[in-house]
Amino acid sequence: MLLPFREHLDFGPTPYDQLQAREGIPVVKGNVVSAVLALELAPWKRMGALGCYLNLAGQQQTDAYVCEIPPGGQTLPQRHLFEEIIYIVRGHGATSVWQDGTSKLTFEWGPGAIFAIPLNASYQHFNGSNAEPVRIFAGTTCPRMVNIFHNDDFIFRNPFNFRDRFHDSQDYLRFNKHMTDRYWETNLVPDVNQFVLDDFPMKGKGVKHMRFTLADTTYGCHVSEFPPGCRSTFHRHGPGAVIIITQGEGYVMLWKDGEERKRYDFREGTVYSPDDLMWHGHFNTGRGSMRHFAVRGDSPKYSHDRFRNPLWTMIPMDEEPPEIHREYLQDLARKGVKADVSVVED
Ligand SMILES: [Fe+2]
């Protein structure tokens, strides 16, 4: 019989918990947020906008937040010693990025855009509309960094400039390189739903995928597309993956060994995050393709960790409980979608 490596002791709130409490905005827990546009937000003094934390999946490696900028508004200038990858859920606007001694580089964005903030660069977001709010979803490495350094001055008022990660010329915005199959380096993707992804035949017929390194971050992200009638196998890995559906509809199944399987329907704007070693599978039940954007793990450029946890595994489809695929086929039949039994995994 396997025994726990060590007993669980509750040492109270972590430095990251304390930061969240000080900031006083809602902290959403659990594994699934059904509609990111429906989240209730509160005034967020540091950002000068509205916000909430998505502290999902009971982990403090990486995290997410949602921020809303009212029509005609802007955030307060920020800089911080954690990495941040942004997905624009709603609205149109612009972001200025700069370092001490550089000019401001400003770029525009709309729904579906992704970009990263260069580490510890200053930045400010602007809502470009006087009628519509902007809603931002962002993944960050804030918990990891705050729990290590637990010092607000060091994290939020650190004067160091990472010159190797940013320059204020238009070349920064033009940088766009297909490094190899399923891997791009760039600094701004205008729309993840329009971006041409690469085939990933080993994951299933028609499945497409792209990993990104944005703004030279070590924090990773990717976009996956599941064609109609296509689902993934179940797999599990370490904590910190946060996924937002950017197009289409379907459901996710989540469970941990020894626990009951749970099914959550999703659509554009649903966010979910599996716990450490939680099995998860993505099922497209819509008539069109389903896409999701995931922030997780290391970027391709900085995937230096040579250790592969042997518990990070996939369940071959012919070894999963048969009722899982039966339920999927029933859902597809109800919606009149032809099943493609290809096996995919992200
Ligand atoms: Fe995954």
Residues whose N, C-alpha, C, O or C-beta is under 5 A from the ligand:
A	BS01	LIG	none
